[in-house]
Amino acid sequence: MDQNRLDELLRSVLKVHEAEDQLIIGLDFGTTFSGVAYAFPNSNELDLVSILDWPGMLKSTARVRVIIQRIHFKGLEGHKQPKVPTVISHDRKDRSTFTWGAQKHKNEKIEGIKLLLDTEQETPIYLPASNTAAELKRLGKPAVEVAADYISAIYKHAMGRIESKMPADYLQMCQKKFFLSVPAVWSDKAKDTTLKAAKQAGIHPVTLIKEPEAAALYTLRVLQDKALAIGDAFVLCDAGGGTVDLISYEITALLPHLELKELVPGKCLNRRFEQAVKDVVGEDQFYHLRKSKGFEEAMLQFDRTIKTAFRGAADEEWYVNFPMANLQDDQANNIQANCWNVKGYTKTDILRLVDDQVNLVTVKRMTENHPKAKEIKAIFLVGGFGSSEYLKQCLEAAHANIQIIQPHDAWSAIVKGAVLSQLPQEASITSSVATRHYGVAALSSYNEAEDSGQPKKRDDNTGIDRVLKMTWYIYQGEDLKRDQKLTFPFYHSLEENFPPKALIFTDELIQCEAVQPAKYPKQGVTNVNCVLTSDLTGVDRSHFKTKTSTRGAIYYDVYYNLAVTIEAAVMKFSLEINGKEIGSVTAAYE
């Protein structure tokens, strides 16, 4: 049997194994809380299961219950929950040892680990950025390694829980597929850093999925037989513990399975309880309060009880206790005896973002002459704060003609949707919207009428003046089909007796976030997205074009395409010559 036939047979055997014995694991690496869900797709009935038992959670929940019982609250829904705090604390003597989540932390905590992976995002004011930076410096660990420690911890714990419910031999046989959620607004560099953190955590290969996309897949799958129709548009508001993500979709198919296309790309808001406390007690008191033991208790109380049950009624009162905080009494701000009487917790910023998203969806569909251009079927609220009755009431008042829906198990929507994304027979996203322009800068023939004032360079081979110009291949707002392949053409000229290493080229993929893309590369307007290194050392030289310069010297023009495939949350690169994949290409995000 020849090698090609053997390879084909092995692939078919692996494909059968993949279809019959899989374990799909989704990880929602959140700003303030994280979760893990899983499914065995070969089961007779698909069961999306969230991990509900987390180290330290029962103790933390009990402490919160004691505080709540001191005020007039009816209690929590239960001891178990699908999320664990995104917090880690390393031992000062051994940085490989750490506590995480709701475990008791003896050392300085690092919070907002996830946001450390995207330096372009504004850090929420509730995160102690200076403390985090100092702790990272003391540890001597980069943010990607700290994130890897946390991801590894929740993954290992989740596997332990799964192993307690399934035969070990069966789990060993299952092919594991990993899916990790990322914010819709994250940069390509941040996504690449997240992949590196996951790989260091032992989760590889892993596929990224946008958080609101995952939430949409889960929400619409649950509701797909509830009077939804092709052409219906909806806005999804993922109101988490620390961030709010908004995105919108349209239903393009219901049978044989649910299909969605993205309408307006995501927007994000970073704001939470700590900012409200800081506004009330003042910056000086907040500095000391933030370090007190009572603050953590108050934050848990607010996250798990008050913000989800708050109705905004004029006579409604909730009390947040800050034990041993030594706050000054302030009648004007309803503070007395280290207790804050919450009366007016508003959501103006969230309402504004929802309004913007609704308007953008309407405008886009009107420009497309969509038959349902002025209709939006629903606004779905998911995430921890998405279960807030007060937020729902505010949105109903602002959008009386749109139904506001809080799906069951909204807090687990992202992590369960991440699992669903691997099951196209259940639901899938067919296209997304480009959030920025992508292109390349290349030397073009200089035209005095068009390029006057731009620096020019003489091409010694042709004797022609050239200018560096942008060519854009992906435009902001463009609908990109899932798994669509786009090609970016490049060429380089080499002298006759070039060394082999000369066939390793570096090219820059350029991005621009201005409404109108720049005609020329310009600092502050265009930026390098990534540096692509193409290795053509193994390519047959018959593919190169032999030419003669104006000086009579032999040189070669090397033409190739960098192919970009659009996936769920990232771009994959490959190298092509004459339409065939050949050589290799790697992307480095600086």
Legacy VTK file of the C-alpha trace (Angstrom):
# vtk DataFile Version 3.0
C-alpha trace
ASCII
DATASET POLYDATA
POINTS 590 float
0.000 0.000 0.000
1.523 3.359 -1.031
1.943 6.189 1.493
-0.817 8.377 -0.006
-3.343 5.540 0.296
-2.195 4.839 3.854
-2.569 8.522 4.805
-6.076 8.594 3.315
-7.050 5.487 5.276
-5.692 6.942 8.532
-7.629 10.163 7.981
-10.862 8.233 7.431
-10.276 6.193 10.599
-9.572 9.361 12.605
-12.671 11.003 11.161
-14.860 8.126 12.347
-13.248 8.272 15.789
-13.760 12.026 15.882
-17.433 11.688 14.997
-18.188 8.983 17.571
-16.143 9.893 20.646
-15.733 13.574 21.371
-15.731 15.740 24.432
-16.424 19.398 23.654
-15.189 21.768 26.368
-16.062 25.457 26.414
-14.301 27.984 28.657
-15.694 31.432 29.407
-12.641 33.314 30.686
-14.478 36.335 32.080
-13.436 39.684 33.494
-14.833 39.055 36.972
-16.232 35.513 36.759
-15.294 32.504 34.623
-16.988 29.213 33.821
-16.624 25.872 32.050
-19.239 23.791 30.231
-19.029 20.568 28.267
-20.978 18.159 26.102
-20.614 14.707 24.572
-22.009 15.280 21.057
-22.309 11.553 20.369
-24.992 11.178 23.061
-28.552 10.408 21.982
-29.687 13.756 23.373
-27.350 16.727 23.521
-26.848 17.803 27.120
-24.953 21.049 27.747
-23.537 20.774 31.263
-22.015 23.596 33.315
-19.506 22.963 36.078
-21.285 24.065 39.265
-18.896 22.981 42.045
-15.940 25.302 42.597
-13.312 25.348 45.366
-14.230 27.821 48.094
-17.617 28.747 46.660
-19.699 27.078 49.360
-17.797 28.922 52.080
-18.030 32.246 50.256
-21.728 31.755 49.605
-22.298 30.971 53.271
-20.543 34.200 54.328
-22.717 36.191 51.965
-25.837 34.461 53.277
-24.967 35.536 56.834
-24.662 39.154 55.743
-27.901 38.993 53.775
-29.783 37.498 56.697
-28.793 40.515 58.754
-30.800 42.603 56.342
-34.219 41.726 54.994
-33.271 39.582 51.994
-34.871 36.236 51.300
-31.697 34.355 50.422
-29.758 32.994 47.470
-31.018 30.579 44.859
-28.542 27.889 45.921
-25.038 27.062 46.923
-23.869 25.962 43.477
-23.311 28.287 40.554
-21.830 28.090 37.039
-19.156 30.754 37.581
-16.111 31.268 39.788
-14.311 34.598 40.461
-11.540 35.430 37.980
-8.960 36.030 40.674
-5.525 34.531 41.329
-2.974 34.978 44.105
0.575 33.602 43.878
2.696 32.515 46.790
5.400 35.079 47.523
8.107 32.434 47.960
7.087 30.022 45.203
5.471 31.671 42.207
4.419 28.302 40.787
2.049 27.918 43.759
-1.156 29.919 43.834
-4.733 30.106 45.017
-7.498 30.996 42.611
-11.207 31.740 42.298
-13.082 31.732 45.608
-10.300 30.067 47.556
-8.895 31.933 50.550
-6.069 34.200 49.397
-3.214 34.972 51.775
-1.238 37.108 49.306
-1.961 40.030 47.002
-4.716 39.176 44.518
-4.526 39.791 40.790
-7.933 40.733 39.402
-9.035 41.437 35.862
-6.475 38.913 34.591
-8.266 38.716 31.277
-7.970 42.437 30.545
-4.199 42.222 31.003
-4.123 40.354 27.687
-5.426 43.354 25.739
-3.511 46.502 26.588
-5.554 48.452 24.032
-8.724 48.133 26.112
-9.513 50.733 28.733
-9.057 49.226 32.186
-12.258 49.442 34.249
-11.926 51.879 37.106
-12.903 49.211 39.619
-9.716 47.221 38.943
-6.680 48.175 41.082
-4.373 48.564 38.063
-1.417 49.881 40.056
-1.586 46.924 42.484
-1.841 44.476 39.611
1.155 45.984 37.817
3.200 45.906 41.032
2.222 42.284 41.714
3.187 41.191 38.186
6.537 42.936 38.579
7.134 41.265 41.944
6.256 37.862 40.521
8.488 38.336 37.502
5.731 36.807 35.402
4.237 38.302 32.251
0.474 38.642 32.066
0.175 35.743 29.602
1.710 33.342 32.142
-0.569 34.547 34.945
-3.574 34.071 32.648
-2.261 30.600 31.756
-2.066 29.696 35.464
-5.701 30.658 35.980
-6.995 28.978 32.799
-5.074 25.826 33.704
-6.600 25.841 37.204
-10.223 26.071 36.069
-9.623 23.513 33.306
-7.999 20.955 35.614
-10.750 21.411 38.174
-13.415 21.016 35.477
-11.787 17.831 34.175
-11.788 16.484 37.711
-15.534 17.073 37.947
-16.165 15.496 34.536
-14.027 12.481 35.475
-16.182 11.975 38.564
-19.215 11.445 36.337
-17.754 9.393 33.458
-15.615 6.234 33.211
-11.944 7.181 33.040
-11.294 4.816 30.114
-14.015 6.472 28.059
-12.671 9.961 28.727
-9.195 8.820 27.685
-10.666 7.577 24.410
-12.568 10.789 23.687
-11.016 13.383 21.427
-11.123 16.673 23.310
-11.964 19.910 21.521
-11.521 23.221 23.301
-13.326 26.517 22.740
-12.417 29.715 24.546
-14.521 32.884 24.484
-13.067 36.380 23.899
-14.718 39.829 23.816
-16.044 40.902 20.429
-14.059 44.147 20.586
-10.670 42.587 21.261
-7.746 43.302 18.973
-6.166 40.577 16.849
-3.046 40.868 19.010
-5.072 40.198 22.171
-6.665 37.140 20.577
-3.226 35.831 19.634
-2.023 36.404 23.214
-5.074 34.532 24.516
-4.204 31.569 22.291
-0.683 31.587 23.712
-2.038 31.626 27.278
-4.345 28.703 26.501
-1.496 26.717 24.971
0.670 27.333 28.045
-2.276 26.150 30.148
-2.263 22.823 28.313
-5.353 23.587 26.239
-4.314 23.022 22.655
-5.440 23.218 19.971
-8.117 25.688 20.957
-10.638 27.651 18.899
-11.653 31.170 19.885
-15.236 32.389 19.716
-16.597 35.878 20.349
-18.504 36.062 23.634
-21.738 37.629 22.310
-21.650 35.231 19.356
-21.544 32.291 21.757
-24.363 33.816 23.806
-26.446 34.300 20.658
-25.981 30.687 19.577
-27.187 29.420 22.937
-30.060 31.876 23.311
-31.496 31.372 19.841
-31.114 27.604 20.014
-33.195 27.582 23.198
-35.840 29.806 21.596
-35.722 28.656 17.954
-39.133 26.961 18.115
-40.718 29.968 19.838
-42.193 31.878 16.859
-38.874 33.035 15.398
-38.762 33.649 11.649
-36.218 34.138 8.905
-35.319 37.817 8.655
-35.891 38.531 12.348
-33.234 40.801 13.854
-32.287 40.980 17.489
-29.807 42.749 19.751
-27.872 40.775 22.316
-26.714 42.573 25.459
-24.177 40.570 27.447
-24.102 42.401 30.785
-21.404 40.653 32.755
-19.856 41.410 36.099
-17.283 43.850 34.750
-18.085 44.568 31.112
-21.102 44.990 28.856
-20.877 43.625 25.282
-23.476 44.391 22.605
-23.894 42.849 19.181
-26.752 42.180 16.759
-27.744 39.329 14.460
-30.316 38.331 11.861
-31.820 34.867 11.435
-31.043 33.582 7.920
-32.274 29.983 8.291
-34.227 27.833 10.750
-34.036 24.462 8.989
-32.294 22.080 8.840
-30.585 24.049 11.622
-30.445 27.609 12.943
-28.197 30.031 11.007
-27.387 33.623 11.948
-25.471 36.465 10.363
-23.938 39.360 12.250
-25.501 42.753 11.530
-23.588 45.285 13.617
-20.276 44.444 15.324
-19.840 44.546 19.064
-19.375 47.485 21.388
-18.137 47.260 24.943
-18.621 49.149 28.219
-16.482 48.728 31.333
-18.272 49.769 34.482
-19.411 48.130 37.689
-20.359 48.386 41.334
-16.991 49.730 42.529
-17.411 52.931 40.512
-20.780 53.559 42.134
-19.247 53.046 45.583
-16.368 55.363 44.745
-18.809 58.054 43.615
-20.676 57.771 46.919
-17.855 57.554 49.498
-15.301 59.729 47.711
-11.869 58.902 46.359
-9.951 59.174 49.667
-12.255 56.835 51.588
-12.496 54.470 48.638
-8.701 54.010 48.607
-8.767 52.555 52.135
-12.134 50.823 51.723
-10.897 48.940 48.655
-8.229 47.223 50.791
-10.557 46.224 53.635
-11.904 42.687 54.173
-15.434 44.039 54.263
-15.238 45.313 50.689
-15.023 41.804 49.212
-18.070 40.751 51.226
-19.994 43.805 50.037
-19.022 43.171 46.427
-20.226 39.561 46.595
-23.477 40.679 48.188
-24.073 43.219 45.440
-23.107 40.906 42.536
-25.175 37.932 43.633
-28.236 39.544 45.140
-28.919 43.252 44.886
-28.096 43.967 41.255
-30.214 41.068 39.967
-33.214 41.818 42.216
-33.152 45.644 42.185
-36.351 47.064 40.620
-35.659 50.802 40.787
-38.893 51.572 42.628
-38.939 54.872 44.511
-39.679 53.165 47.847
-37.291 50.263 47.335
-34.313 50.057 49.686
-31.310 47.780 49.767
-28.475 47.835 52.279
-24.839 47.099 51.457
-22.686 46.466 54.539
-18.955 47.260 54.735
-17.846 45.542 57.970
-15.031 47.308 59.870
-14.654 49.907 57.111
-14.787 53.015 59.365
-16.712 55.032 56.792
-17.837 58.525 57.730
-21.595 58.882 58.109
-23.023 60.807 55.168
-26.765 61.440 55.265
-26.798 62.988 51.785
-25.409 59.774 50.252
-27.341 57.405 52.547
-24.287 56.103 54.445
-24.625 55.308 58.127
-22.738 52.913 60.426
-20.685 51.441 57.540
-23.866 50.697 55.629
-24.939 52.147 52.260
-28.647 52.446 51.546
-28.928 51.877 47.764
-31.866 53.757 46.261
-30.938 54.934 42.802
-28.711 52.496 40.950
-29.128 53.654 37.312
-28.022 52.095 34.044
-27.763 55.136 31.778
-24.612 53.974 29.959
-26.053 50.561 29.147
-29.277 52.109 27.843
-27.252 54.430 25.602
-25.281 51.520 24.129
-28.476 49.561 23.459
-30.027 52.613 21.785
-26.979 52.958 19.518
-27.115 49.291 18.559
-30.844 49.401 17.783
-30.385 52.495 15.605
-27.414 51.009 13.716
-29.332 47.811 12.970
-32.287 49.800 11.645
-30.114 52.035 9.444
-28.173 49.101 7.982
-31.285 47.130 7.107
-32.967 50.196 5.606
-29.972 50.784 3.304
-30.304 47.148 2.209
-34.059 47.615 1.565
-34.761 44.793 3.976
-38.507 43.965 4.199
-38.251 44.021 8.015
-35.937 47.019 8.158
-37.818 48.850 10.908
-38.476 45.763 13.007
-36.297 44.354 15.763
-37.716 41.141 17.183
-36.146 41.287 20.629
-33.361 42.454 22.882
-31.842 39.509 24.738
-30.241 40.097 28.131
-27.590 37.572 29.176
-24.687 37.517 31.617
-24.687 37.992 35.374
-26.252 41.457 35.334
-28.453 40.481 32.399
-30.768 38.835 34.929
-31.418 42.211 36.599
-35.146 42.975 36.667
-34.357 46.670 36.960
-32.276 46.659 33.770
-35.093 44.823 31.999
-37.640 47.401 33.164
-35.431 50.282 32.022
-35.060 48.782 28.554
-38.790 48.067 28.289
-39.500 51.708 29.068
-36.960 52.900 26.490
-38.020 50.422 23.749
-41.741 49.829 24.184
-42.069 48.217 20.729
-39.285 45.644 21.280
-39.659 42.615 23.524
-36.981 42.351 26.214
-36.152 38.696 26.933
-34.052 37.250 29.739
-33.395 33.641 28.690
-33.244 30.871 31.225
-29.723 30.232 32.533
-28.533 33.564 31.103
-25.352 33.563 33.206
-24.178 30.378 31.436
-25.160 31.513 27.919
-21.607 32.274 26.768
-19.913 29.127 27.998
-22.717 26.869 26.726
-22.742 28.733 23.402
-18.998 28.127 23.090
-19.735 24.390 23.225
-22.574 24.750 20.701
-20.266 26.511 18.224
-18.624 23.132 17.536
-21.978 21.574 16.701
-23.063 23.106 13.360
-25.978 20.671 13.227
-27.427 22.674 16.119
-26.683 26.319 15.213
-24.066 28.360 13.366
-22.985 31.884 12.440
-22.607 32.305 8.671
-20.980 35.744 8.516
-19.545 38.530 10.631
-18.865 42.217 10.088
-15.337 43.603 9.707
-14.539 45.965 12.577
-11.657 47.676 10.773
-9.978 47.996 7.374
-7.194 45.529 6.481
-4.679 45.954 3.702
-1.035 46.186 2.664
1.347 48.990 1.786
3.261 48.533 -1.474
5.362 50.617 -3.870
3.274 51.838 -6.813
4.160 53.946 -9.827
4.430 57.609 -8.824
1.835 59.904 -10.401
2.634 63.580 -9.942
-1.024 64.629 -10.227
-2.185 62.161 -7.536
0.880 61.703 -5.338
2.370 65.176 -5.165
3.906 65.820 -1.765
4.426 62.149 -0.966
8.001 60.791 -0.679
9.077 58.858 -3.778
11.769 56.280 -4.460
13.546 55.349 -7.694
13.272 51.668 -8.703
16.795 50.769 -9.923
15.559 47.774 -11.910
12.948 49.633 -13.956
14.055 53.258 -13.593
10.523 54.215 -12.467
9.741 56.465 -9.494
7.537 54.746 -6.927
5.470 55.819 -3.915
4.251 53.779 -0.937
0.468 53.388 -1.214
-2.203 51.448 0.623
-4.279 48.721 -0.996
-7.261 47.701 1.143
-8.676 44.199 0.806
-11.119 44.168 3.719
-13.253 47.217 4.462
-14.769 48.219 7.790
-18.436 47.219 7.898
-18.021 44.594 5.160
-19.876 41.306 5.581
-17.325 38.497 5.766
-18.561 34.977 5.097
-17.412 32.405 7.647
-14.477 30.376 6.263
-14.207 32.874 3.391
-10.697 33.030 1.891
-9.200 36.361 0.791
-5.853 36.722 -0.980
-3.332 39.524 -0.520
-0.823 39.580 -3.425
2.846 40.351 -2.769
6.008 40.369 -4.822
9.695 40.875 -4.119
12.656 41.338 -6.464
15.900 39.427 -5.886
19.352 39.683 -7.472
20.560 36.848 -9.697
22.774 35.021 -7.175
20.591 35.400 -4.110
21.231 33.225 -1.024
18.477 30.812 0.166
17.679 32.971 3.202
16.650 35.749 0.810
13.512 33.689 0.170
12.275 34.364 3.697
10.169 37.529 3.355
8.505 39.696 5.967
5.412 41.698 5.089
3.127 43.827 7.224
-0.632 43.507 7.423
-1.924 47.049 8.008
-5.144 48.054 9.740
-7.079 51.307 9.876
-10.064 52.174 12.059
-10.961 55.498 10.426
-14.311 55.614 8.625
-12.528 56.300 5.321
-9.332 54.244 4.945
-6.119 56.177 4.344
-4.645 56.351 0.860
-1.080 56.301 2.190
0.455 54.830 5.361
0.175 57.496 8.058
1.298 57.410 11.667
-1.637 57.494 14.051
-4.096 56.572 11.283
-2.729 53.272 9.983
-1.127 50.686 12.259
0.654 47.385 11.823
-1.743 44.587 12.685
0.882 41.846 12.449
4.144 40.970 10.699
3.836 38.003 8.340
6.938 35.916 7.679
6.740 33.864 4.482
9.239 31.051 3.918
9.693 30.156 0.236
13.046 28.390 0.617
11.482 25.075 -0.381
9.634 26.459 -3.411
10.731 25.373 -6.909
12.479 28.352 -8.547
10.616 27.745 -11.790
7.808 29.724 -10.141
9.987 32.868 -10.190
10.039 35.250 -13.156
13.432 36.054 -14.674
13.894 39.676 -15.754
16.610 42.047 -16.966
17.078 45.475 -15.393
17.696 48.730 -17.263
21.378 48.194 -16.427
21.402 44.742 -18.069
21.525 42.816 -14.776
19.517 39.619 -14.251
17.028 39.632 -11.386
13.989 37.634 -10.276
10.467 38.710 -9.410
8.891 36.444 -6.797
5.091 36.623 -6.784
2.966 34.971 -4.083
-0.340 35.402 -2.274
-0.936 35.491 1.434
-4.342 33.861 1.877
-6.488 34.908 4.836
-9.304 32.630 6.012
-11.995 34.226 8.190
-12.809 32.079 11.210
-15.046 32.638 14.238
-12.808 35.140 16.032
-9.437 35.053 14.271
-7.791 35.156 10.863
-5.755 32.170 9.659
-2.902 32.748 7.193
-1.483 30.510 4.470
0.885 30.969 1.534
-0.121 30.360 -2.097
1.663 30.466 -5.453
-0.395 30.118 -8.630
-3.431 29.199 -6.548
-1.748 26.310 -4.719
-0.845 26.296 -1.030
2.907 26.082 -0.765
5.656 27.152 1.618
4.738 28.411 5.085
3.704 31.649 6.800
3.681 32.754 10.438
2.102 35.845 11.999
3.740 37.843 14.792
1.725 40.450 16.691
3.926 43.155 18.193
LINES 1 591
590 0 1 2 3 4 5 6 7 8 9 10 11 12 13 14 15 16 17 18 19 20 21 22 23 24 25 26 27 28 29 30 31 32 33 34 35 36 37 38 39 40 41 42 43 44 45 46 47 48 49 50 51 52 53 54 55 56 57 58 59 60 61 62 63 64 65 66 67 68 69 70 71 72 73 74 75 76 77 78 79 80 81 82 83 84 85 86 87 88 89 90 91 92 93 94 95 96 97 98 99 100 101 102 103 104 105 106 107 108 109 110 111 112 113 114 115 116 117 118 119 120 121 122 123 124 125 126 127 128 129 130 131 132 133 134 135 136 137 138 139 140 141 142 143 144 145 146 147 148 149 150 151 152 153 154 155 156 157 158 159 160 161 162 163 164 165 166 167 168 169 170 171 172 173 174 175 176 177 178 179 180 181 182 183 184 185 186 187 188 189 190 191 192 193 194 195 196 197 198 199 200 201 202 203 204 205 206 207 208 209 210 211 212 213 214 215 216 217 218 219 220 221 222 223 224 225 226 227 228 229 230 231 232 233 234 235 236 237 238 239 240 241 242 243 244 245 246 247 248 249 250 251 252 253 254 255 256 257 258 259 260 261 262 263 264 265 266 267 268 269 270 271 272 273 274 275 276 277 278 279 280 281 282 283 284 285 286 287 288 289 290 291 292 293 294 295 296 297 298 299 300 301 302 303 304 305 306 307 308 309 310 311 312 313 314 315 316 317 318 319 320 321 322 323 324 325 326 327 328 329 330 331 332 333 334 335 336 337 338 339 340 341 342 343 344 345 346 347 348 349 350 351 352 353 354 355 356 357 358 359 360 361 362 363 364 365 366 367 368 369 370 371 372 373 374 375 376 377 378 379 380 381 382 383 384 385 386 387 388 389 390 391 392 393 394 395 396 397 398 399 400 401 402 403 404 405 406 407 408 409 410 411 412 413 414 415 416 417 418 419 420 421 422 423 424 425 426 427 428 429 430 431 432 433 434 435 436 437 438 439 440 441 442 443 444 445 446 447 448 449 450 451 452 453 454 455 456 457 458 459 460 461 462 463 464 465 466 467 468 469 470 471 472 473 474 475 476 477 478 479 480 481 482 483 484 485 486 487 488 489 490 491 492 493 494 495 496 497 498 499 500 501 502 503 504 505 506 507 508 509 510 511 512 513 514 515 516 517 518 519 520 521 522 523 524 525 526 527 528 529 530 531 532 533 534 535 536 537 538 539 540 541 542 543 544 545 546 547 548 549 550 551 552 553 554 555 556 557 558 559 560 561 562 563 564 565 566 567 568 569 570 571 572 573 574 575 576 577 578 579 580 581 582 583 584 585 586 587 588 589
